[in-house]
Amino acid sequence: MKKLFAMMLLALTMLAVACPVWAADVPIYFRGHLTTTGLERDGAIYLSQRALFESMALEVSYTEASQKINLTFNDQAFQNGGQLDMQVGSRDADYNRDYINTESGEQGSDHAWFYLEHVPFVKDGLVYLPIRFVAEDVLGCNVEWKDGAVYIDLPYTTCTVGEDEYSLCLASGDFYHNGERVFRLKLPGYANCHNLAVTGGLQVRRTEAGAYLLQAEGRNTGGLIKSLRWYAWIFPTSDGYSSQDAYISTMQSADWLPGIVQSPGRVWLNDGGQVFCLDEASGQVQTFDQNSWMAQTLGDDMASGYLQWTDGRLALLGDTDGYVLWDMQAEQGVDLTPLLLTDAVRGEAEEYLRAEALVDFRPDTDFAYYWAGLGKQSLAVGDVYPYLHFLGEEAGRLQFELRCHYHTSGYGDAGQATFPLSIDLAQIQF
């Protein structure tokens, strides 16, 4: 627990409030408890390295000759360890973390560079570090300045379902039900120094087998900023719980991504190009390559998509640019897109958009291009474009909408036309 305090208190940089140049003994609370005091200087709260190291047992090293500071975060309260390098008087800070990809077994790394508003300094032989920087910017904690004191708490996302309250600690992965810790999950990342981070929007439901199904939103900042959707299945066993987690990302809003898919006795979690099938009776996990199912059906090695629905035998795969129905027993699929986007449907959409989309509607160029590809919407900035959206299954029919975004009379307003579509599963010929 002392190390946990250390990591939270260590770097809470830049509390921008009017204050004297020097003010000592600023109370610092962690999770409601007074843990130590800090030094206020020019609007930021600092802790001395020695006080932090001795009282919190954090792994901190300082090289006097070069005035370099190395902070190692490897406490179990934070599942992703790493090292932060700083230097007295310098505004540069570097965070590095090496890890092993649990799926591929390959080694990877996270790196983040920070520019500090408030720099480490030496006073009376002690090295002082800005607190907010590490606690908030690096570790992702919630930091608040109130009534002359600093309050730090771990980041949580919560939800209430009926009389049940659930919370997930985004730093540790600890999952709680009505205040009691259930299980520690492996999150893809946390805080600003990691490319992948679950940030909130927790949803929880229970299965008939007593398992917990979790879903949350996040971000992926590796190269391009993407929306992230994360899933977890926590299954009761004879000696506690087991779990399986997964995540997928998109350049669109997370609303475009599927949620947890269920079929009788099974839970299905999307994880990039594959899907995990979780057997609720045995607790066993099977992995299927859904991209290969799509590639085989479409004759396109680059085809990709997500599992949207399944009854345990048939699986609907794809996303906004098209859908495939795959028979897992017969191991063959059908491309549903041409069955949905008939000439009649196109004519109806084009006629509507010709009347409503008064700006930049070019049916023979842009619209024809997006209609043919029906997956280029991420590039269609300012254009009129169509895409497919899966709504669900009802009475043996798969329900879809054709959605057409368009721009109106030149003032930047946008509209969306929708056209309901459906397919009878009994009439699909494989």
Secondary structure as GFF3:
##gff-version 3
##sequence-region A 1 430
A	DSSP	alpha_helix	2	9	.	.	.	ID=ss1
A	DSSP	beta_strand	22	30	.	.	.	ID=ss2
A	DSSP	beta_strand	33	41	.	.	.	ID=ss3
A	DSSP	beta_strand	44	48	.	.	.	ID=ss4
A	DSSP	alpha_helix	49	56	.	.	.	ID=ss5
A	DSSP	beta_strand	59	63	.	.	.	ID=ss6
A	DSSP	beta_strand	68	73	.	.	.	ID=ss7
A	DSSP	beta_strand	82	87	.	.	.	ID=ss8
A	DSSP	beta_strand	92	100	.	.	.	ID=ss9
A	DSSP	beta_strand	107	115	.	.	.	ID=ss10
A	DSSP	beta_strand	121	123	.	.	.	ID=ss11
A	DSSP	beta_strand	126	130	.	.	.	ID=ss12
A	DSSP	alpha_helix	131	132	.	.	.	ID=ss13
A	DSSP	pi_helix	133	138	.	.	.	ID=ss14
A	DSSP	beta_strand	142	146	.	.	.	ID=ss15
A	DSSP	beta_strand	149	153	.	.	.	ID=ss16
A	DSSP	beta_strand	156	161	.	.	.	ID=ss17
A	DSSP	beta_strand	164	169	.	.	.	ID=ss18
A	DSSP	beta_strand	174	177	.	.	.	ID=ss19
A	DSSP	beta_strand	180	184	.	.	.	ID=ss20
A	DSSP	beta_strand	196	206	.	.	.	ID=ss21
A	DSSP	beta_strand	212	220	.	.	.	ID=ss22
A	DSSP	beta_strand	226	237	.	.	.	ID=ss23
A	DSSP	beta_strand	240	250	.	.	.	ID=ss24
A	DSSP	three_ten_helix	254	256	.	.	.	ID=ss25
A	DSSP	beta_strand	261	263	.	.	.	ID=ss26
A	DSSP	beta_strand	266	271	.	.	.	ID=ss27
A	DSSP	beta_strand	274	279	.	.	.	ID=ss28
A	DSSP	beta_strand	285	289	.	.	.	ID=ss29
A	DSSP	alpha_helix	290	298	.	.	.	ID=ss30
A	DSSP	beta_strand	306	310	.	.	.	ID=ss31
A	DSSP	beta_strand	314	319	.	.	.	ID=ss32
A	DSSP	beta_strand	322	327	.	.	.	ID=ss33
A	DSSP	beta_strand	332	335	.	.	.	ID=ss34
A	DSSP	alpha_helix	337	340	.	.	.	ID=ss35
A	DSSP	alpha_helix	343	356	.	.	.	ID=ss36
A	DSSP	pi_helix	363	367	.	.	.	ID=ss37
A	DSSP	alpha_helix	368	373	.	.	.	ID=ss38
A	DSSP	three_ten_helix	377	379	.	.	.	ID=ss39
A	DSSP	beta_strand	385	394	.	.	.	ID=ss40
A	DSSP	beta_strand	397	407	.	.	.	ID=ss41
A	DSSP	beta_strand	414	424	.	.	.	ID=ss42
A	DSSP	three_ten_helix	425	427	.	.	.	ID=ss43
###
